[in-house]
């Protein structure tokens, strides 16, 4: 299972991608977002020298069509 932090209150819960990987998306308001290390599943996609929800959104493009709420 992967754990992902979301700054969007409407984006949280349990998801599964097309390879049966499960994701637990945790909502955390941006103001309280801790400085987390780079997660193993995505990195600094937009090259702004930080790894955050916006990088995850870019990473998610390849699996969001198969996401469902079990």
DSSP file (Angstrom, degrees, kcal/mol; ACC not computed):
  #  RESIDUE AA STRUCTURE BP1 BP2  ACC     N-H-->O    O-->H-N    N-H-->O    O-->H-N    TCO  KAPPA ALPHA  PHI   PSI    X-CA   Y-CA   Z-CA
    1    1 A X              0   0    0      0, 0.0     2,-0.4     0, 0.0    22,-0.2   0.000 360.0 360.0 360.0 144.2    0.0    0.0    0.0
    2    2 A X  E     -a   23   0A   0     20,-2.3    22,-3.3    37,-0.0     2,-0.5  -0.867 360.0-147.5-107.5 144.7    1.1    3.6   -0.7
    3    3 A X  E     -a   24   0A   0     -2,-0.4     2,-0.4    20,-0.2    22,-0.2  -0.960  18.7-176.2-112.0 128.9    0.3    6.5    1.5
    4    4 A X  E     -a   25   0A   0     20,-2.7    22,-3.6    -2,-0.5     2,-0.5  -0.971  19.3-137.9-127.7 137.5   -0.2    9.8   -0.2
    5    5 A X  E     -a   26   0A   0     -2,-0.4     2,-0.4    20,-0.2    22,-0.2  -0.829  20.5-165.9 -96.4 130.6   -0.9   13.2    1.3
    6    6 A X  E     -a   27   0A   0     20,-3.7    22,-3.1    -2,-0.5    -2,-0.0  -0.925  21.8-164.4-115.8 139.9   -3.5   15.4   -0.4
    7    7 A X  S    S+     0   0    0     -2,-0.4     2,-0.6    20,-0.2    23,-0.4   0.360  72.2  91.5 -97.2   3.5   -4.1   19.1    0.2
    8    8 A X    >   -     0   0    0      3,-0.3     3,-2.1     1,-0.1    -2,-0.1  -0.881  67.7-152.4-101.0 116.9   -7.5   18.8   -1.5
    9    9 A X  T 3  S+     0   0    0     -2,-0.6    -1,-0.1     1,-0.3     3,-0.1   0.709  97.4  54.1 -63.3 -17.5  -10.3   18.1    1.0
   10   10 A X  T 3  S+     0   0    0      1,-0.2     2,-0.6    -3,-0.0    -1,-0.3   0.476  97.6  71.5 -92.0  -2.4  -12.3   16.4   -1.8
   11   11 A X  S <  S+     0   0    0     -3,-2.1    -3,-0.3     2,-0.0     2,-0.3  -0.807  71.1  97.9-119.5  90.0   -9.4   14.0   -2.7
   12   12 A X        +     0   0    0     -2,-0.6     2,-0.3    -3,-0.1    14,-0.2  -0.972  40.3  70.4-161.4 163.1   -8.9   11.4    0.0
   13   13 A X  E    S-B   25   0A   0     12,-2.3    12,-3.1    -2,-0.3     2,-0.5  -0.910  83.2 -34.3 126.0-154.7   -9.8    7.8    0.7
   14   14 A X  E     +B   24   0A   0     -2,-0.3    56,-0.3    10,-0.2     2,-0.3  -0.919  56.6 172.8-114.6 131.8   -8.8    4.5   -0.8
   15   15 A X  E     -B   23   0A   0      8,-2.5     8,-3.0    -2,-0.5     2,-0.4  -0.901  16.8-154.9-134.4 161.1   -8.0    4.0   -4.4
   16   16 A X  E     -B   22   0A   0     52,-0.6    52,-0.5    -2,-0.3     6,-0.2  -0.999  11.6-145.7-139.6 136.2   -6.6    1.3   -6.6
   17   17 A X    >   -     0   0    0      4,-2.3     3,-2.1    -2,-0.4    46,-0.1  -0.324  39.9 -87.9 -95.3-177.9   -4.7    1.6   -9.9
   18   18 A X  T 3  S+     0   0    0      1,-0.3    -1,-0.1     2,-0.1    45,-0.0   0.651 126.4  55.8 -67.9 -13.6   -4.8   -0.7  -13.0
   19   19 A X  T 3  S-     0   0    0      2,-0.1    -1,-0.3     0, 0.0     3,-0.1   0.188 120.0-106.9-100.8  16.6   -2.0   -2.8  -11.5
   20   20 A X    <   +     0   0    0     -3,-2.1     2,-0.4     1,-0.3    -2,-0.1   0.679  69.4 149.7  67.5  19.4   -3.9   -3.5   -8.3
   21   21 A X        -     0   0    0    -20,-0.0    -4,-2.3     1,-0.0     2,-0.4  -0.697  38.5-140.7 -78.9 134.9   -1.7   -1.2   -6.3
   22   22 A X  E     - B   0  16A   0     -2,-0.4   -20,-2.3    -6,-0.2     2,-0.4  -0.782  14.0-162.2-101.3 144.3   -3.7    0.4   -3.4
   23   23 A X  E     -aB   2  15A   0     -8,-3.0    -8,-2.5    -2,-0.4     2,-0.7  -0.981  10.8-156.9-125.1 132.1   -3.3    4.0   -2.3
   24   24 A X  E     -aB   3  14A   0    -22,-3.3   -20,-2.7    -2,-0.4     2,-0.6  -0.945  17.0-160.2-105.1 112.5   -4.4    5.5    0.9
   25   25 A X  E     -aB   4  13A   0    -12,-3.1   -12,-2.3    -2,-0.7     2,-0.5  -0.843   4.6-161.6 -99.5 119.4   -4.8    9.2    0.3
   26   26 A X  E     -a    5   0A   0    -22,-3.6   -20,-3.7    -2,-0.6     2,-0.4  -0.851  13.2-133.4-103.9 130.7   -4.8   11.3    3.5
   27   27 A X  E     +a    6   0A   0     -2,-0.5     2,-0.3   -22,-0.2   -20,-0.2  -0.689  31.3 166.0 -83.2 131.1   -6.1   14.9    3.6
   28   28 A X        -     0   0    0    -22,-3.1     5,-0.1    -2,-0.4    -2,-0.0  -0.918  39.1-115.5-144.6 116.5   -3.9   17.4    5.2
   29   29 A X    >   -     0   0    0     -2,-0.3     3,-1.7     1,-0.1     4,-0.4  -0.163  27.4-118.8 -53.3 144.0   -4.5   21.2    4.8
   30   30 A X  G >  S+     0   0    0    -23,-0.4     3,-1.3     1,-0.3    -1,-0.1   0.841 111.3  59.9 -56.2 -36.6   -1.6   22.9    3.0
   31   31 A X  G 3  S+     0   0    0      1,-0.3    -1,-0.3   -24,-0.1    -2,-0.1   0.761 111.7  39.8 -65.4 -23.8   -0.8   25.1    6.0
   32   32 A X  G <  S+     0   0    0     -3,-1.7     2,-0.4     2,-0.1    -1,-0.3   0.305  83.6 129.4-106.7   8.7   -0.1   22.1    8.2
   33   33 A X    <   -     0   0    0     -3,-1.3     2,-0.1    -4,-0.4    -3,-0.0  -0.486  52.8-139.3 -68.2 120.5    1.7   20.1    5.6
   34   34 A X        -     0   0    0     -2,-0.4     2,-1.4     1,-0.1    -2,-0.1  -0.368  27.7 -97.5 -74.8 160.8    5.0   18.8    7.0
   35   35 A X        -     0   0    0     -2,-0.1     2,-0.2    17,-0.0    -1,-0.1  -0.665  54.2-169.3 -78.4  96.6    8.1   18.8    4.9
   36   36 A X        -     0   0    0     -2,-1.4    15,-0.3    15,-0.2     3,-0.1  -0.560  21.5-111.9 -89.9 151.5    8.0   15.2    3.8
   37   37 A X        -     0   0    0     -2,-0.2     2,-0.2     1,-0.1    -1,-0.1  -0.332  54.3 -73.3 -71.6 164.0   10.8   13.4    2.1
   38   38 A X        -     0   0    0      1,-0.1    -1,-0.1     2,-0.1     5,-0.1  -0.417  53.1-126.4 -62.0 122.1   10.3   12.3   -1.6
   39   39 A X    >   -     0   0    0     -2,-0.2     3,-0.6     1,-0.1    -1,-0.1  -0.287  16.6-118.9 -64.7 157.2    7.8    9.4   -1.7
   40   40 A X  T 3  S+     0   0    0      1,-0.2    -1,-0.1     3,-0.0     3,-0.1   0.727 107.2  57.3 -70.7 -21.2    9.0    6.3   -3.6
   41   41 A X  T 3  S+     0   0    0      1,-0.1     2,-0.3     2,-0.0    -1,-0.2   0.654 116.7   9.5 -92.2 -14.4    6.2    6.5   -6.1
   42   42 A X    <   -     0   0    0     -3,-0.6     2,-0.2     9,-0.0    -1,-0.1  -0.979  60.8-168.1-155.5 166.8    6.8   10.0   -7.5
   43   43 A X        -     0   0    0     -2,-0.3     2,-2.2    12,-0.2     3,-0.2  -0.536  55.2 -38.5-139.5-156.9    9.3   12.8   -7.4
   44   44 A X    >   +     0   0    0      1,-0.2     3,-1.1    -2,-0.2     5,-0.1  -0.451  61.1 164.2 -79.5  75.9    9.8   16.4   -8.4
   45   45 A X  T 3  S+     0   0    0     -2,-2.2    -1,-0.2     1,-0.3     6,-0.1   0.863  73.6  44.5 -64.5 -38.1    7.9   16.3  -11.7
   46   46 A X  T 3  S-     0   0    0      4,-0.2    -1,-0.3    -3,-0.2    -2,-0.1   0.336 104.1-127.8 -94.9  10.4    7.5   20.0  -12.1
   47   47 A X    <   +     0   0    0     -3,-1.1    -2,-0.1     1,-0.1     4,-0.1   0.842  65.4 134.1  54.0  42.8   11.1   20.8  -11.1
   48   48 A X  S    S-     0   0    0      2,-0.4    -1,-0.1     0, 0.0     3,-0.1   0.172  78.5-107.4-105.1  17.7   10.2   23.4   -8.4
   49   49 A X  S    S+     0   0    0     -5,-0.1     2,-0.3     1,-0.1    -5,-0.0   0.712  92.1  81.8  66.7  23.3   12.7   21.8   -5.9
   50   50 A X  S    S-     0   0    0      2,-0.0     2,-0.6    -7,-0.0    -2,-0.4  -0.985  70.7-133.5-150.8 153.2   10.0   20.3   -3.7
   51   51 A X        +     0   0    0     -2,-0.3   -15,-0.2   -15,-0.3     2,-0.2  -0.930  48.7 134.6-108.3 118.5    7.9   17.2   -3.8
   52   52 A X    >>  -     0   0    0     -2,-0.6     4,-1.8    -9,-0.2     3,-0.7  -0.750  68.9 -64.8-148.6-169.2    4.3   17.9   -3.1
   53   53 A X  H 3> S+     0   0    0      1,-0.3     4,-2.5    -2,-0.2     5,-0.2   0.823 124.4  60.1 -58.9 -33.0    0.7   17.3   -4.1
   54   54 A X  H 3> S+     0   0    0      1,-0.2     4,-1.5     2,-0.2    -1,-0.3   0.871 104.9  48.9 -67.3 -34.7    1.2   19.0   -7.4
   55   55 A X  H <> S+     0   0    0     -3,-0.7     4,-2.5     2,-0.2    -1,-0.2   0.894 110.2  51.9 -67.5 -39.4    3.9   16.5   -8.3
   56   56 A X  H  X S+     0   0    0     -4,-1.8     4,-2.9     1,-0.2    -2,-0.2   0.901 104.6  56.4 -63.5 -39.0    1.5   13.7   -7.3
   57   57 A X  H  X S+     0   0    0     -4,-2.5     4,-0.5     1,-0.2    -1,-0.2   0.891 109.6  45.9 -60.1 -39.1   -1.2   15.2   -9.6
   58   58 A X  H >< S+     0   0    0     -4,-1.5     3,-1.0     1,-0.2     4,-0.3   0.923 113.6  49.0 -67.8 -43.8    1.2   14.9  -12.5
   59   59 A X  H >< S+     0   0    0     -4,-2.5     3,-1.2     1,-0.2    -2,-0.2   0.876 105.0  60.2 -60.3 -37.7    2.2   11.4  -11.5
   60   60 A X  H >X S+     0   0    0     -4,-2.9     4,-2.1     1,-0.3     3,-1.9   0.652  79.0  87.8 -70.0 -15.1   -1.4   10.4  -11.2
   61   61 A X  T << S+     0   0    0     -3,-1.0     4,-0.4    -4,-0.5    -1,-0.3   0.817  84.8  55.8 -54.4 -31.0   -2.3   11.2  -14.8
   62   62 A X  T <4 S+     0   0    0     -3,-1.2    -1,-0.3    -4,-0.3    -2,-0.2   0.637 121.9  23.2 -81.3 -12.1   -1.2    7.7  -15.9
   63   63 A X  T X4 S+     0   0    0     -3,-1.9     3,-1.6    -4,-0.2     4,-0.4   0.497  91.0  94.6-128.3  -4.7   -3.6    5.8  -13.5
   64   64 A X  G >< S+     0   0    0     -4,-2.1     3,-1.1     1,-0.3    -3,-0.1   0.817  80.1  63.2 -64.3 -28.3   -6.4    8.2  -12.6
   65   65 A X  G 3  S+     0   0    0     -4,-0.4    -1,-0.3     1,-0.3    -2,-0.1   0.769 108.1  43.1 -65.8 -22.4   -8.7    6.7  -15.4
   66   66 A X  G <  S+     0   0    0     -3,-1.6    -1,-0.3     2,-0.0    -2,-0.2   0.403  87.5 119.4-102.3   2.2   -8.6    3.4  -13.6
   67   67 A X    <   +     0   0    0     -3,-1.1     2,-0.3    -4,-0.4   -50,-0.1  -0.442  35.2 166.3 -70.8 137.1   -9.1    4.7  -10.1
   68   68 A X        -     0   0    0    -52,-0.5     2,-0.8    -2,-0.2   -52,-0.6  -0.961  40.1-115.0-144.5 164.8  -12.1    3.5   -8.2
   69   69 A X              0   0    0     -2,-0.3   -54,-0.1   -54,-0.1    -2,-0.0  -0.866 360.0 360.0-103.9 103.1  -13.4    3.5   -4.7
   70   70 A X              0   0    0     -2,-0.8    -1,-0.1   -56,-0.3   -55,-0.1   0.504 360.0 360.0 -64.7 360.0  -13.6   -0.1   -3.5
